[in-house]
Amino acid sequence: SGRLIHTEVHTKVFTDEDGAFNGAVAVFRDITRRKRHETMLGRQKNLLQMVNAIYEKALYCDTMEELALAALKIIESATKSDISIAGEIGDDGLFHIVAVSQSGRESCGRHDKPLHDKTCDTGIRKLFDAVIRSGQTLVTNDIGTASKEICPGHPKITSFLGTPFIQNSKVTGIVAVANREGGYRQEEEEMLEALTPSVMEVLLRKRAEEALKKSDERLKFLLKLSDSIRPLTDPAAIEYTASRLIANHLKAKAVFIKCCEPEKLSETGSFSRQNGETSHEENIHDTYPTVVRMLCSGKPLIVRDYNNNELLPAEECKRVLEHGIVSSISFPLFEKETLTACLCVYASTPRNWTPLEVSLAKETAERTWAAVQRAFTEERP
C-alpha cells in the first residue's frame, strides 16, 4: 500500500554440534502505532517547553517590542521559518501589525520607511484577509499571484502559514510565518496553532501593563509640571521651566515656545538638554510660512524625519535640518482665536512619536500657556 511501517525484529539462530549454521527464526512486530505515540509525546514535550519559554520571556522582557521579538524568534525556531509576524484586528476592523521578527525586519528594505504599515503589500494582505475571513489556519506552499503583488523592497514570500487567534468566537489576531525551506507540513501547522494563543496572550498582557505604566508616568509628570509652574509669576520663567521639564521627560534635543505674532519674533522659554537655556531669534512667518499656515489651522505638526517629509517644502525642511533638528512635534497656542505661540519638541534623530508623547506635549502646551496668560494678567495694573 506504500505505507511506512516501523517494525521490531527478534531473531534466533540455530547451529549444529559443529557450530555450523543450521537455521534461523525471525519474529517481526509492527510497532508503527508505538512510534507514532512516541513522536507525538516528543512533540508535546517540545511544545510545552516552547510555551514555557514564551511565558518566561514575558516575565523578563521590559517592553512589548522586546517580548514580541523574543516570542517570534521561538515561533521561527519551532517552524524553521525565515520570517514571522504577529498582528491584531483593531477597533477599525482592519489588520494592524503588532510585531515583525528581527529576521523579517532585516530582510525588509521598507520596514523603516515612513508610512510602511499603511502601504503594506496587497499580496500579503490577501493572505491575512483569507485567514481572517475563514477563521482557520491557512497553509500555502505555492504563493502564486500573491507574490507578484509584493512591493519592491519587501522580502520574497515562497511559502506561508498563518493561524488566527480567536476570542469569543471572533478572530482578533493572527500569527504568521513564512519561507520554510521545503514548505510547511501538518507538523508545523499543528505547532503554530498550539503556540499562537500563548504568543498573543502574552503580547496583549504586556501591552496592558505598558499602558498602565505609561498612564502612571503621565499623571506623575503632569503633577510635577503643575507644582513647578504654579508658584511662578514671571511668564519667561514659566515657559523655561515647562520647556525644561518636557524636554527632559521626552529626552528631547530642545523645546521652544515661539512667539508667532509678527511683532514678537524672539523665541522664549528655550531649553536644550545639551546646553541648558538657549536663545534664538527668528521670524518664523518668513522662515517657515508653511508651518505657520498649518498651525493656524489649529492642528499639531508632527514630523518623524525632516530628511524624508512630504508635508513641508524642501527649503523649509532644509532650514530646520541646519539647526540639527531631524524630527519634531509642534502644537499651536491661541489667544482670542489668533495664533500667538507654539510649543515645539525637537529630536536630533528620526523618531516615531508615540500617542502618549504627543498627548504630553499637547497638555504641556495648554497648561503652560494658561499659566503664562495668568501671569500676564496679574502683571497688568
C-alpha positions as CSV (number, residue, x, y, z in Angstrom):
1,S,0.0,0.0,0.0
2,G,3.1,2.2,0.1
3,R,2.8,3.0,3.9
4,L,5.8,3.4,6.0
5,I,5.8,0.7,8.7
6,H,8.1,0.6,11.8
7,T,9.0,-2.9,12.9
8,E,10.8,-4.5,15.8
9,V,12.7,-7.7,14.9
10,H,13.8,-10.5,17.2
11,T,15.9,-13.3,15.7
12,K,17.2,-16.7,16.8
13,V,20.0,-18.5,15.0
14,F,20.4,-22.4,15.2
15,T,23.6,-24.2,14.8
16,D,24.6,-27.9,14.7
17,E,27.1,-29.7,17.0
18,D,30.0,-28.3,15.0
19,G,28.7,-24.8,15.2
20,A,27.7,-24.6,11.6
21,F,24.6,-22.6,10.7
22,N,21.5,-24.8,10.7
23,G,18.7,-22.3,10.5
24,A,17.1,-19.2,12.0
25,V,13.8,-17.9,13.2
26,A,12.8,-14.2,13.0
27,V,9.7,-12.6,14.6
28,F,8.6,-9.2,13.2
29,R,6.4,-7.0,15.2
30,D,4.6,-3.9,13.9
31,I,5.4,-1.0,16.2
32,T,4.1,1.8,14.0
33,R,1.5,2.9,16.4
34,R,4.0,3.0,19.3
35,K,6.4,5.1,17.2
36,R,3.6,7.5,16.4
37,H,2.8,7.7,20.0
38,E,6.5,8.4,20.9
39,T,6.7,11.0,18.2
40,M,3.5,12.7,19.5
41,L,4.9,12.7,23.1
42,G,8.1,14.2,21.8
43,R,6.2,17.0,20.0
44,Q,4.1,17.6,23.1
45,K,7.2,17.9,25.2
46,N,8.8,20.3,22.8
47,L,5.6,22.3,22.6
48,L,5.3,22.6,26.4
49,Q,9.0,23.7,26.6
50,M,8.3,26.4,24.0
51,V,5.1,27.6,25.7
52,N,7.0,27.8,29.0
53,A,9.8,29.7,27.2
54,I,7.3,32.3,25.9
55,Y,5.8,32.8,29.3
56,E,9.2,33.1,30.8
57,K,10.2,35.8,28.3
58,A,7.0,37.7,29.4
59,L,8.5,37.8,32.9
60,Y,11.9,39.2,32.0
61,C,11.2,41.4,28.9
62,D,10.7,45.0,29.8
63,T,8.8,46.2,26.7
64,M,6.2,44.7,24.4
65,E,8.6,45.1,21.5
66,E,11.3,43.1,23.2
67,L,8.8,40.4,24.2
68,A,7.4,40.2,20.7
69,L,10.8,39.7,19.2
70,A,11.6,37.0,21.7
71,A,8.3,35.2,21.2
72,L,8.5,35.4,17.4
73,K,12.1,34.0,17.5
74,I,10.7,31.0,19.3
75,I,8.0,30.6,16.7
76,E,10.5,30.8,13.9
77,S,12.7,28.2,15.5
78,A,9.7,25.8,16.1
79,T,8.6,26.1,12.5
80,K,12.0,26.5,10.9
81,S,10.8,29.7,9.2
82,D,12.7,32.8,8.0
83,I,10.1,35.4,8.8
84,S,7.3,35.7,11.4
85,I,4.7,38.3,12.1
86,A,2.1,38.9,14.8
87,G,-0.9,41.2,14.2
88,E,-4.3,42.1,15.5
89,I,-7.7,43.3,14.3
90,G,-8.1,46.9,15.5
91,D,-11.3,48.7,16.6
92,D,-11.5,49.9,13.0
93,G,-11.9,46.4,11.8
94,L,-8.6,46.4,9.9
95,F,-5.5,44.3,10.4
96,H,-2.6,46.0,12.2
97,I,0.9,44.6,12.5
98,V,1.9,44.3,16.2
99,A,5.4,42.9,15.6
100,V,7.8,41.6,12.9
101,S,10.6,39.3,13.8
102,Q,14.2,40.6,13.7
103,S,14.9,38.4,10.6
104,G,11.8,39.8,8.9
105,R,12.9,43.4,9.6
106,E,16.4,42.7,8.4
107,S,15.2,41.2,5.1
108,C,12.6,44.0,4.5
109,G,14.0,47.1,2.8
110,R,10.9,49.1,3.6
111,H,10.5,48.4,7.3
112,D,11.9,51.7,8.5
113,K,10.3,53.8,5.7
114,P,7.6,56.3,6.6
115,L,4.0,55.0,6.1
116,H,5.3,51.4,5.8
117,D,2.4,49.9,7.7
118,K,-0.1,52.0,5.6
119,T,1.3,50.8,2.3
120,C,1.8,47.1,3.1
121,D,1.7,44.7,0.2
122,T,-1.6,43.8,-1.4
123,G,-0.3,40.3,-1.9
124,I,0.5,39.8,1.8
125,R,-2.7,41.5,2.9
126,K,-4.7,39.0,0.8
127,L,-3.2,36.1,2.7
128,F,-4.0,37.7,6.1
129,D,-7.5,38.5,4.8
130,A,-8.1,34.9,3.9
131,V,-7.2,33.8,7.5
132,I,-9.5,36.5,9.0
133,R,-12.4,35.6,6.8
134,S,-12.2,31.9,7.2
135,G,-11.2,31.9,10.9
136,Q,-9.0,28.9,10.0
137,T,-5.3,28.2,9.6
138,L,-4.0,28.9,6.0
139,V,-1.2,26.9,4.6
140,T,0.2,27.5,1.1
141,N,3.5,26.4,-0.3
142,D,2.6,28.0,-3.7
143,I,2.0,31.7,-3.3
144,G,1.3,32.2,-7.0
145,T,-0.2,35.5,-8.0
146,A,0.1,36.9,-4.5
147,S,3.9,37.0,-4.9
148,K,3.6,39.3,-7.9
149,E,1.8,41.9,-5.7
150,I,4.6,42.3,-3.2
151,C,6.1,45.8,-3.2
152,P,9.8,46.3,-4.2
153,G,12.0,46.1,-1.1
154,H,9.8,43.6,0.7
155,P,11.2,40.1,1.0
156,K,10.0,37.5,-1.5
157,I,7.5,35.1,0.0
158,T,7.8,31.5,-1.1
159,S,5.5,29.8,1.4
160,F,3.1,31.0,4.1
161,L,1.5,29.6,7.2
162,G,-1.0,31.8,9.2
163,T,-3.1,30.9,12.2
164,P,-6.0,33.0,13.7
165,F,-6.2,34.0,17.3
166,I,-9.9,33.6,18.3
167,Q,-11.6,35.2,21.3
168,N,-15.3,35.0,21.9
169,S,-15.8,33.3,18.5
170,K,-14.2,36.2,16.7
171,V,-10.8,36.5,15.0
172,T,-8.9,39.1,17.0
173,G,-5.3,38.4,15.9
174,I,-3.0,36.4,13.6
175,V,0.4,34.9,14.0
176,A,2.0,34.0,10.6
177,V,5.3,32.6,9.5
178,A,6.8,32.4,6.0
179,N,9.6,30.9,3.9
180,R,10.2,27.5,5.4
181,E,12.6,25.6,3.2
182,G,10.6,22.8,1.6
183,G,7.3,24.3,2.5
184,Y,5.0,23.7,5.5
185,R,3.7,20.4,6.7
186,Q,0.9,19.3,9.1
187,E,3.6,19.2,11.8
188,E,4.3,23.0,11.5
189,E,0.6,23.7,11.2
190,E,-0.2,22.0,14.5
191,M,2.8,23.6,16.2
192,L,1.7,27.1,15.2
193,E,-1.9,26.5,16.1
194,A,-0.7,25.4,19.6
195,L,1.7,28.4,20.1
196,T,-0.5,31.2,18.7
197,P,-2.7,31.6,21.8
198,S,0.3,31.9,24.1
199,V,2.0,34.4,21.9
200,M,-1.0,36.7,21.5
201,E,-1.9,36.4,25.2
202,V,1.5,37.5,26.5
203,L,1.7,40.3,24.0
204,L,-1.7,41.7,24.9
205,R,-1.0,41.4,28.6
206,K,2.3,43.2,28.2
207,R,0.6,45.9,26.2
208,A,-1.9,46.4,29.1
209,E,1.0,46.5,31.6
210,E,2.8,49.2,29.5
211,A,-0.4,51.2,29.1
212,L,-0.9,51.2,32.9
213,K,2.7,52.2,33.5
214,K,2.6,55.0,30.9
215,S,-0.6,56.3,32.4
216,D,1.0,56.4,35.8
217,E,4.1,58.2,34.4
218,R,1.8,60.7,32.6
219,L,0.0,61.6,35.8
220,K,3.3,62.0,37.7
221,F,4.7,64.3,35.0
222,L,1.6,66.5,34.8
223,L,1.5,66.8,38.6
224,K,5.2,67.7,38.6
225,L,4.6,70.3,35.9
226,S,1.7,71.9,37.7
227,D,3.6,72.0,41.0
228,S,6.6,73.6,39.3
229,I,4.9,76.4,37.4
230,R,2.1,77.2,39.9
231,P,4.2,79.5,42.2
232,L,5.9,81.3,39.2
233,T,4.8,84.8,38.3
234,D,7.3,85.6,35.5
235,P,6.0,84.4,32.1
236,A,9.5,83.7,30.8
237,A,10.3,81.6,33.9
238,I,7.1,79.6,33.4
239,E,8.0,78.9,29.8
240,Y,11.5,78.0,30.6
241,T,10.5,75.7,33.4
242,A,7.9,73.9,31.3
243,S,10.3,73.6,28.5
244,R,13.0,72.0,30.7
245,L,10.6,69.5,32.2
246,I,9.1,68.3,29.0
247,A,12.5,68.2,27.2
248,N,14.0,66.0,30.0
249,H,10.9,63.8,30.2
250,L,10.8,63.1,26.5
251,K,14.6,63.1,26.2
252,A,14.3,65.7,23.5
253,K,17.0,67.8,22.0
254,A,15.3,71.1,22.7
255,V,11.9,72.7,23.4
256,F,11.0,76.2,22.4
257,I,7.9,78.3,23.0
258,K,7.9,80.6,20.0
259,C,6.1,83.9,19.7
260,C,4.2,83.7,16.4
261,E,3.0,87.3,16.3
262,P,4.9,89.3,13.6
263,E,5.9,92.0,16.1
264,K,7.2,89.4,18.6
265,L,9.8,87.4,16.8
266,S,12.0,86.0,19.5
267,E,11.8,82.5,20.9
268,T,11.2,82.3,24.6
269,G,11.4,79.6,27.2
270,S,14.1,77.8,25.2
271,F,15.8,74.7,26.8
272,S,18.4,72.4,25.3
273,R,19.3,69.1,27.2
274,Q,22.8,69.6,25.9
275,N,23.3,73.3,26.5
276,G,20.6,74.3,29.1
277,E,18.9,77.6,28.4
278,T,19.2,78.8,24.9
279,S,18.1,81.8,22.8
280,H,17.5,82.1,19.1
281,E,15.7,84.8,17.2
282,E,14.0,84.0,14.0
283,N,10.9,85.4,12.1
284,I,9.1,82.1,11.7
285,H,6.5,83.9,9.5
286,D,9.2,84.5,6.9
287,T,11.3,81.4,7.5
288,Y,8.6,78.8,7.9
289,P,5.4,80.1,6.3
290,T,4.0,76.6,5.6
291,V,4.5,75.6,9.2
292,V,2.7,78.8,10.4
293,R,-0.3,78.1,8.0
294,M,-0.6,74.6,9.2
295,L,-0.5,75.6,12.8
296,C,-3.1,78.4,12.2
297,S,-5.5,75.6,11.2
298,G,-5.4,74.5,14.8
299,K,-3.8,71.1,14.2
300,P,-0.4,70.0,15.5
301,L,2.5,69.4,13.2
302,I,4.2,66.0,13.8
303,V,7.3,65.2,11.7
304,R,9.1,61.9,12.0
305,D,12.1,62.8,9.8
306,Y,12.7,66.1,8.0
307,N,15.1,64.3,5.7
308,N,12.1,62.5,4.2
309,N,9.0,64.6,4.7
310,E,6.2,65.4,2.2
311,L,4.2,67.8,4.4
312,L,6.6,70.8,4.1
313,P,8.6,72.3,1.2
314,A,12.1,71.2,0.8
315,E,13.6,74.6,1.6
316,E,11.8,74.7,5.0
317,C,12.9,71.2,5.8
318,K,16.5,72.2,4.9
319,R,16.4,75.2,7.3
320,V,15.1,73.0,10.1
321,L,17.9,70.4,9.5
322,E,20.5,73.2,9.6
323,H,19.7,73.6,13.3
324,G,20.3,70.0,14.0
325,I,16.6,69.2,14.2
326,V,15.5,65.9,12.5
327,S,12.1,65.3,13.9
328,S,9.6,67.4,15.9
329,I,6.2,67.9,17.5
330,S,4.7,71.4,17.2
331,F,1.5,72.5,19.0
332,P,-0.3,75.8,18.3
333,L,-1.3,78.1,21.1
334,F,-4.1,80.7,20.5
335,E,-5.3,83.9,22.1
336,K,-8.7,85.2,21.0
337,E,-8.6,82.8,18.1
338,T,-5.3,84.2,16.9
339,L,-2.1,82.0,16.8
340,T,0.3,83.7,19.3
341,A,2.8,80.9,20.1
342,C,3.6,77.3,19.7
343,L,5.4,74.7,21.8
344,C,7.9,72.6,19.8
345,V,9.6,69.4,20.9
346,Y,12.7,68.6,18.8
347,A,14.8,65.5,18.4
348,S,18.2,65.2,16.7
349,T,17.4,61.8,15.1
350,P,14.3,60.3,13.3
351,R,11.7,59.5,15.8
352,N,8.3,57.8,15.7
353,W,6.5,60.0,18.2
354,T,4.1,57.9,20.3
355,P,0.5,58.9,21.1
356,L,1.5,59.3,24.7
357,E,4.4,61.7,23.8
358,V,2.1,63.7,21.6
359,S,-0.5,63.9,24.3
360,L,2.0,65.0,26.9
361,A,3.3,67.7,24.6
362,K,-0.2,68.9,23.9
363,E,-1.1,69.0,27.6
364,T,2.2,70.8,28.5
365,A,1.5,73.4,25.8
366,E,-2.0,74.1,27.1
367,R,-1.2,74.2,30.8
368,T,1.9,76.3,30.2
369,W,0.1,78.8,28.0
370,A,-2.7,79.1,30.6
371,A,-0.1,79.8,33.3
372,V,1.6,82.4,31.0
373,Q,-1.7,84.1,30.3
374,R,-2.5,84.2,34.0
375,A,0.9,85.8,34.7
376,F,0.4,88.4,32.0
377,T,-3.0,89.3,33.5
378,E,-1.6,89.6,37.0
379,E,1.2,91.9,35.7
380,R,-1.3,94.4,34.2
381,P,-2.4,97.3,36.5
